[in-house]
């Protein structure tokens, strides 16, 4: 069961990182501001998924990275919300 959890956490990180990379590639081609905000959001979500893997799989149970995980997710979504509100056409 531990191997299944580890692989799911790594796949979540890989998919969010792949989304971030695809958004970055599209942003550098078209320079669309929405792609920029989405890419920055997925950077935060990728960090969140990486911290989840480190917290649950690699570190002992006495160490808790929950505040850092919440902060990275909040930062990513906050950046996306900022982009939606202030860059609306």
C-alpha positions as CSV (number, residue, x, y, z in Angstrom):
1,X,0.0,0.0,0.0
2,X,2.9,2.4,0.7
3,X,4.3,1.9,-2.8
4,X,0.8,2.7,-4.2
5,X,0.6,5.9,-2.2
6,X,4.1,7.0,-3.2
7,X,3.4,6.4,-6.8
8,X,0.2,8.4,-6.7
9,X,1.9,11.3,-5.0
10,X,4.7,11.3,-7.5
11,X,2.2,11.1,-10.4
12,X,0.3,14.1,-9.0
13,X,3.6,16.1,-8.9
14,X,4.5,15.0,-12.4
15,X,1.2,15.9,-13.8
16,X,1.1,19.4,-12.2
17,X,4.8,19.9,-13.3
18,X,3.9,18.9,-16.8
19,X,1.0,21.3,-16.9
20,X,3.3,24.1,-15.7
21,X,5.8,23.3,-18.4
22,X,3.2,23.2,-21.1
23,X,1.7,26.5,-19.9
24,X,5.2,28.0,-19.8
25,X,5.9,26.9,-23.4
26,X,2.6,28.4,-24.6
27,X,3.2,31.6,-22.7
28,X,6.6,32.1,-24.2
29,X,5.2,31.6,-27.7
30,X,2.1,33.8,-27.4
31,X,2.8,36.1,-24.4
32,X,-0.8,35.8,-23.2
33,X,-1.2,37.1,-19.7
34,X,-3.7,34.4,-18.7
35,X,-1.1,31.8,-19.5
36,X,1.4,33.6,-17.3
37,X,-0.9,33.6,-14.3
38,X,-1.9,30.0,-14.9
39,X,1.8,28.9,-15.2
40,X,2.6,30.7,-11.9
41,X,-0.4,29.0,-10.2
42,X,0.9,25.6,-11.3
43,X,4.3,26.4,-10.0
44,X,2.7,26.7,-6.6
45,X,0.6,23.6,-7.0
46,X,3.7,21.6,-8.1
47,X,5.6,22.7,-5.0
48,X,2.5,21.7,-3.0
49,X,2.5,18.2,-4.5
50,X,6.3,17.9,-4.0
51,X,6.0,18.9,-0.4
52,X,3.1,16.4,0.0
53,X,5.4,13.6,-1.3
54,X,8.2,14.7,1.0
55,X,6.0,15.0,4.0
56,X,4.1,11.8,3.7
57,X,6.7,9.4,2.2
58,X,10.2,10.7,3.0
59,X,10.0,12.4,6.4
60,X,9.2,10.8,9.7
61,X,5.8,11.4,11.2
62,X,7.1,13.8,13.7
63,X,7.8,16.4,11.0
64,X,4.8,18.1,9.6
65,X,5.0,20.2,6.4
66,X,1.2,21.0,6.4
67,X,1.7,24.7,6.9
68,X,4.2,24.9,4.0
69,X,1.9,22.8,1.8
70,X,-1.1,25.1,2.5
71,X,1.1,28.2,1.9
72,X,2.3,27.0,-1.5
73,X,-1.2,26.1,-2.6
74,X,-2.6,29.4,-1.3
75,X,0.2,31.3,-3.0
76,X,-0.5,29.6,-6.4
77,X,-4.2,30.2,-6.2
78,X,-3.7,33.7,-5.0
79,X,-1.6,34.5,-8.0
80,X,-4.2,33.1,-10.3
81,X,-6.9,35.1,-8.6
82,X,-4.9,38.2,-8.8
83,X,-4.4,37.6,-12.6
84,X,-8.1,37.0,-13.1
85,X,-9.2,40.2,-11.2
86,X,-6.6,42.8,-12.3
87,X,-5.9,41.6,-15.8
88,X,-9.5,41.2,-16.9
89,X,-10.1,42.8,-20.3
